[in-house]
């Protein structure tokens, strides 16, 4: 999937577009950007959660720089936005 594609997370745990569990993402909220993986619980409720890597603090400054460069409009939104993480940044996440 293309980097910076917006992923809508529905109340039932589904996503649009549909992505696999453990997809690397950028979480944009309140003018900040965090790296992580979008994961699905295996329970009956199909809850969605974000697992953040051990080196999140190291990667977040680069993540915000990339969002400012490629899709700065998301930094000003009043709701959280989930984006597909670019591969070069995703490859550096350590879990």
Secondary structure, DSSP 8 states (H G I E B T S, - for coil): --TT-EEEE-TTS-EES---TTEEEEEEETTEEEEEEEEE-SSTT--EEEE--TTHHHHHHHHHHHHHHHHGGGGG-SS-EEEE--HHHHTT---
